[in-house]
Amino acid sequence: MAFSELTSRAVYLYNEMLKEADPRTEDWLLIKSILPQNLIILAYILFVNSLGPRLMEKRKPFDLKPVLIVYNFGVVALSIYMCYEFIMSGWGTGYSFRCDLVDYSSSPQGLRMASTCWLYYFSKFIEMLDTVFFILRKKNSQVTFLHVYHHAIMPFTWWFGVKFSAGGLGTFHALLNCIVHVIMYTYYGLCALGPAYQRHLWWKKHLTTMQIFQFVLVTTHIGQYFFMKECPYRFPIFVYIIGLYGMVFLILFINFWYNAYTKGKRLPKVLQNGNESSKEQ
């Protein structure tokens, strides 16, 4: 098949797919077309892998302590708010944790869940600053494959979630992720406050364990779908994507945990000399 024919086929399938999009989210920021977000993701990858390190090569690292404090605790506040919204729009007010379908109506509850999904999607672009700050501080060793893959794939996949399936069982992993981020970014915020706080942060290893447990829950929850006699979920492809996503990240985080804490390749600096701790994600 010629490249032009393959491209035309892909465009046709994309346009056909758009006919099934959720009309409620059609005009929301970054949702109308996939192109803007793809350009942002591409710019992120180029900055991380090329432009950023070259820009900082002959420069001193930036002192971003005040910025990091505000940023990390800001993400904590945002994550708490999203936890609350996910709970109030479904997970604490009627969802069964089994075959929970998307409410495509314009009811206050349905729109509240859709809005929360969009906010979660948008937060993934904010969290790309994690990597930008690493580069500007010349902490390039922290920019692992796991780190970059996570920050690039999340907004890409969640565009489809908001565009087609904003709610239901496909949002359970988002609620879990928000809960994990409350704890994780609290840790990073305390690290940014300086050595006086870092010496008390003995629980870094448990952050990775918590993330592994998160993906065990994600794969277990979404895996129920394949054993249900009937679950008329409108876009079952997302169930497969979430299941694959959960298993891939479970493997990556187990591998990270093994290399960091069993083989000792990446012990927390706070345990070595009291200096600023690094991030896994």
C-alpha positions in Angstrom: 0.0 0.0 0.0 1.4 3.4 -1.0 2.1 6.0 1.6 -0.4 8.4 0.1 -3.1 5.7 0.1 -2.3 4.8 3.7 -2.5 8.5 4.7 -5.8 8.9 3.0 -7.2 5.8 4.7 -6.0 7.1 8.1 -7.7 10.5 7.5 -10.9 8.8 6.4 -11.0 6.6 9.5 -10.3 9.6 11.7 -13.1 11.6 10.1 -15.5 8.7 10.5 -14.5 8.3 14.1 -15.2 12.0 14.8 -18.8 11.4 13.9 -19.1 9.5 17.1 -17.6 12.2 19.3 -19.3 13.6 22.4 -21.0 16.9 21.2 -20.8 18.3 24.8 -17.0 18.6 24.7 -16.7 19.5 21.0 -15.7 23.2 21.6 -13.7 22.8 24.8 -10.1 23.9 24.8 -7.8 21.6 22.8 -10.6 19.1 22.1 -12.0 20.2 18.7 -8.9 18.9 16.9 -6.1 16.5 17.9 -3.5 18.6 16.1 -2.9 21.3 18.8 -2.2 18.8 21.5 0.0 16.7 19.2 2.1 19.8 18.5 2.5 20.4 22.2 3.5 16.8 22.8 6.0 17.0 19.9 7.5 20.3 21.2 7.8 18.6 24.7 9.7 15.6 23.3 12.0 17.8 21.2 12.7 20.1 24.1 13.4 17.1 26.4 15.6 15.2 24.0 17.4 17.9 22.1 16.6 21.6 22.5 16.6 21.7 26.3 19.9 20.0 27.0 21.6 22.0 24.2 20.3 25.2 25.6 21.6 24.4 29.1 24.9 22.8 28.0 27.1 25.9 28.7 24.8 27.5 31.3 24.7 27.1 35.0 21.6 25.4 36.4 18.7 27.6 37.3 17.8 28.0 41.0 14.1 27.3 40.9 13.4 26.6 44.6 10.6 29.1 45.0 9.1 28.0 41.7 9.2 24.4 42.7 7.6 25.0 46.0 4.7 26.9 44.4 4.4 24.4 41.5 4.4 21.2 43.6 2.0 22.4 46.2 -0.1 23.9 43.4 -0.4 20.4 41.8 -1.3 19.0 45.2 -4.2 21.5 45.5 -5.3 20.7 41.9 -5.1 17.0 42.5 -7.2 17.3 45.7 -9.8 19.3 43.8 -10.0 16.7 41.0 -10.3 13.8 43.5 -13.3 15.6 45.0 -14.9 16.2 41.6 -14.4 12.6 40.5 -16.0 11.4 43.7 -18.9 13.9 43.6 -19.6 13.3 39.9 -19.7 9.6 40.0 -17.3 7.5 42.0 -18.8 8.4 45.3 -22.4 9.1 44.2 -23.6 6.0 42.3 -20.9 4.2 40.4 -20.7 0.5 41.1 -17.0 0.0 40.4 -18.1 -2.5 37.7 -20.0 -1.7 34.5 -20.2 2.0 34.9 -21.4 3.7 31.7 -20.8 7.2 30.5 -23.6 9.6 31.1 -23.8 11.5 27.7 -26.7 13.7 28.8 -26.5 17.4 29.6 -27.6 16.7 33.2 -25.6 18.5 35.9 -24.0 15.2 37.0 -23.1 14.2 33.5 -21.6 17.6 32.7 -19.7 17.7 36.0 -18.0 14.4 35.2 -17.2 15.5 31.6 -15.7 18.8 33.0 -13.6 16.9 35.5 -12.3 14.6 32.8 -11.3 17.7 30.8 -9.6 19.2 33.8 -7.7 16.0 34.4 -6.6 16.0 30.7 -5.4 19.6 30.9 -3.5 18.8 34.1 -1.3 16.4 32.1 0.1 19.4 30.2 0.8 21.2 33.4 2.7 18.2 34.7 5.0 18.3 31.7 6.7 21.1 33.6 8.3 18.4 35.8 10.6 17.6 32.9 11.2 21.2 31.9 12.3 21.9 35.5 14.7 19.0 35.4 16.3 20.3 32.2 16.6 23.9 33.5 18.2 22.6 36.7 20.5 20.3 34.7 19.1 17.2 36.4 19.2 15.3 33.1 19.8 11.9 34.8 16.2 12.2 36.1 14.7 12.3 32.6 14.3 8.6 32.2 12.3 6.7 29.5 9.6 6.0 32.1 9.3 9.7 33.0 9.1 11.0 29.4 6.8 8.2 28.2 4.4 8.9 31.0 4.2 12.6 30.4 3.9 12.2 26.6 1.3 9.4 26.5 -1.1 10.6 29.1 -2.4 13.7 27.3 -2.5 11.9 24.0 -4.7 9.1 25.2 -6.9 11.3 27.4 -7.7 13.5 24.4 -9.7 10.5 23.1 -11.2 10.0 26.5 -12.6 13.5 26.7 -13.6 13.5 23.0 -15.5 10.3 23.1 -16.0 8.8 26.6 -15.9 11.4 29.4 -16.9 9.3 32.3 -17.8 5.8 33.4 -15.5 3.0 34.2 -12.7 4.5 32.1 -12.1 7.2 34.7 -11.3 5.0 37.6 -7.6 5.1 36.9 -7.8 9.0 36.8 -9.2 9.1 40.3 -6.5 6.7 41.5 -3.8 8.8 39.8 -5.1 12.0 41.5 -4.9 10.3 44.9 -1.3 9.2 44.2 -0.4 12.7 43.0 -1.6 14.3 46.2 0.9 12.2 48.2 3.6 12.3 45.5 3.7 16.0 44.9 3.4 16.7 48.7 6.7 14.8 49.0 8.3 16.8 46.1 7.0 20.1 47.6 8.6 19.2 51.0 11.8 18.2 49.2 11.9 21.7 47.6 11.7 23.4 51.0 15.2 22.3 51.7 17.5 20.0 53.8 15.6 20.8 57.1 12.6 18.9 55.6 14.4 16.4 53.4 16.1 14.6 56.3 12.7 13.6 57.5 11.5 12.2 54.1 12.3 8.6 54.6 9.3 7.3 52.6 10.5 7.9 49.0 10.8 4.2 48.3 7.2 3.8 49.3 6.1 6.2 46.6 7.2 3.8 43.9 5.5 0.9 45.8 2.3 3.0 45.9 2.5 3.7 42.1 2.9 -0.1 41.5 -0.1 -0.8 43.6 -2.0 1.9 41.7 -1.5 0.0 38.4 -2.4 -3.3 40.0 -5.7 -1.7 40.9 -6.1 -0.2 37.4 -5.6 -3.5 35.6 -7.8 -5.4 38.1 -10.6 -3.0 37.8 -10.6 -2.7 34.0 -10.0 -6.5 33.7 -13.5 -7.1 35.2 -14.9 -6.0 31.8 -13.7 -9.2 30.1 -15.6 -11.4 32.6 -18.9 -9.5 32.6 -21.8 -11.2 30.7 -23.0 -7.9 29.5 -21.6 -4.4 29.7 -22.8 -2.1 26.9 -19.8 0.3 27.1 -20.0 2.5 24.0 -16.3 2.5 23.1 -14.8 -0.9 24.3 -11.6 0.0 22.5 -10.8 2.3 25.5 -11.1 -0.7 27.8 -8.4 -2.4 25.9 -6.3 0.8 25.8 -6.6 1.3 29.6 -5.8 -2.4 30.3 -2.7 -2.2 28.1 -1.8 1.1 29.7 -2.1 -0.3 33.2 0.0 -3.4 32.3 2.8 -1.4 30.5 3.1 1.0 33.4 3.0 -1.8 36.0 6.0 -3.5 34.2 7.9 -0.2 33.9 7.4 0.7 37.5 8.3 -2.7 38.7 11.5 -2.5 36.6 12.2 0.9 38.0 11.7 -0.3 41.6 14.0 -3.3 41.0 16.8 -1.1 39.5 16.4 1.7 42.1 16.0 -0.2 45.3 17.1 -3.8 44.7 20.2 -3.2 42.6 20.8 0.2 44.2 21.2 2.1 40.9 19.1 5.0 42.0 18.9 5.4 45.7 17.2 8.5 47.0 19.7 11.3 47.5 18.0 12.3 50.7 19.2 8.9 52.1 22.7 9.4 50.8 23.7 13.0 51.8 20.6 15.0 52.6 20.6 16.7 49.2 17.4 17.2 47.2 15.6 14.1 46.3 14.8 13.1 42.7 11.4 12.2 41.1 10.5 8.9 39.5 7.7 10.5 37.5 
